[in-house]
Amino acid sequence: MTMNFSSTASTINFNTYDSRLLAAEISQNSIEPTSLTYSMSAEVTNPSTSTGSGDEPEYKKIKLVNSEEDQKLSKLNSDCVISGGFYINKKLEDRIGGILCCTVCLDLPQTSIYQCSNGHLMCAGCFAHLLADARLKDEQATCPNCRCEISKQSCCRNLAVEKTVSELPANCLHCNVMYPRNLLEIHQKEECMERPIKCKYSQIGCSWEGPYHELESHSLECAHPNKPAKDIMEFLQENNSKIQEEQNTLGQLVNFLSYEKVCFNDLQFKQYKTDEITPKLYFETNRFNAFFHQWVLKARVNDNQKNPNLTLNRYLSFQLILKSKLSSSHTSFPISFCALKGPFGEVPINPRVHTFEFNQAKMETDFIKLNIKATDCNKLLASKTINFRFLWLKHEKSKINCFGC
């Protein structure tokens, strides 16, 4: 049986697989429906009436004839992907980005990329967060896609994906121009003319902040260079208080070297659980010796906050405990101490010097917050052990005030 639909325009031959492509192109007005000529040649073979072979299949045969319109549809098919039954135009880099994104945050990773044993990808931040959550809940960390067990030993970095992602284009946050991701950071910090920048007189109080290409014109009109010295000095005194605090910490660390009794210990926190009905996670070091006494360091997460795995703002706080008994000749034992990163540490720790005077009534300090970022706290919790260096000194009671708590 042959069905012909004729018109004065060009001829398009199609089957059921091309109909949706044709509808998509019609909707884009690239082909007008009135100019279409449909020519379908079909031969239906009925075994009861056919004089042909008995092996002839019982289905409709459709003969396709190549034409210019068929080539257009083929090209359209190569530029489209099927999503929910519809054809949607998407760029190649967008499709690759959707495949290589992190399975947790669904963003393209900007740092290291890890994969589970089944190949599912995770960025470094989400990977550390999953391991930290598992430790806080006392569970085995699993991949969010396939639920296989993940750890620092079973997961590895995928260097091929890291290099591929670094070559994918991304828009600049300031000028919206596309650059490869491995060049985008340099462009945004040093080259982009729309990047935000502060006035060069900000050190004396100017609060202007705008695009880089307007900096020169603002500098010519800025009123702060002509302000009286009295107004400038008030601002400098307020601004220098922050700098002075950092200098005091550095000065305290340098003063450590001038004392006679100075020591340091490379310590390691190990994980424990309390014996309560609802056990709580805490960390503790083995006993160690310093200044002829035995000591222990204990640490906890978010000061034993309930369900710390449900918050993003995580921190560690530590406590120094004196385990030896003080003799009658040592009624007080004043020391200053500081936690540092150390040779086996994984995250930087901003140094802060603390002073405490131990006596028979006070054998342990209060819990002191470790000066690290929340993301670094996840890295510490994700690691099997927490390593750091503990630096301290013993000084005379008259010199206690040389260090601030």
Salt bridges, closest charged atoms under 4 A:
GLU56 OE2 - LYS61 NZ 2.48
ASP133 OD2 - HIS129 NE2 3.47
ASP133 OD1 - ARG314 NH2 2.34
GLU162 OE1 - ARG157 NH2 2.76
GLU185 OE2 - LYS189 NZ 3.07
GLU191 OE1 - HIS187 ND1 3.83
GLU194 OE2 - HIS213 NE2 3.27
ASP266 OD1 - ARG389 NE 2.72
ASP303 OD1 - ARG300 NE 3.33
GLU346 OE1 - LYS152 NZ 3.49
GLU357 OE2 - LYS397 NZ 3.98
